[in-house]
Amino acid sequence: MKQKIYDIIFEADTKAGRVFDISLIVLIIFSVTIVMLESLPGKSEAFYSILNILEWIVTVAFLLEYIIRLWVVRHPWRYATSFFGIIDLLAIIPTFLGLVFIGTHMLVVLRALRLLRVFRVLKLTRYINEASHLWKALIASRNKIGVFLFTVIIMVVILGTLMYIIESDDGSGFTSIPISIYWAVVTLTTVGYGDIAPVTALGQTLAGIVMIMGYAIIAVPTGIVTAELTRKQDDETTTQVCPACLAEGHDKDATHCKFCGEKL
């Protein structure tokens, strides 16, 4: 019986598994909709009471599902500490947390993260594979990106300090170095809120230089990740889950897990 339940819950390649996952996705969307409706002002107490009851029904359903997942897997702790295991737990905690801390139950919108399972349900293995390549590229380029971000931090500190020295006496809003650094970050990232702006000719000249630098800054991390992506080769994989380590992304003709060696 445990094996049958496992196939339904963890496998999207079977009919029962697809029905279960689609039902789960509908329940997640329904739950997130409830939270959104609860934030609407001017509704009656009866309306909020109904939403509260529905939210608890959904939470209990998710709690039972989580317990069953722990029961059917071979290594419960490994599932509990996996990415989807943590997401499944976060889908339950906010409702109970709301009993102690007012307003925290709104964090149930984290359940939307469970919608990532839609890739398995719709058998979009191509996108799962590409997401895996993107993640690996980010990991491979983390040192380069770290150096880049550290350089950017140094730049915004210097630019913010310079702008403070130039504009601090002209009532333009640059009242401190931290405020000026905030302006440098907003300008360098090309966001441009406009809440603080230089008024002197020298300050505006510096602002123009920072704006132009912003375009180059944005291109650097994109180029780093793209360079790593070009080194990756696309392989056709399935959505089959390893019963031991719960890993996905196995080759179509695979008989054993390529991560832990367990028989599929």
Order of alpha helices (4+ residues) and beta strands (2+ residues): alpha-alpha-alpha-alpha-alpha-alpha-alpha-alpha-alpha-alpha-alpha
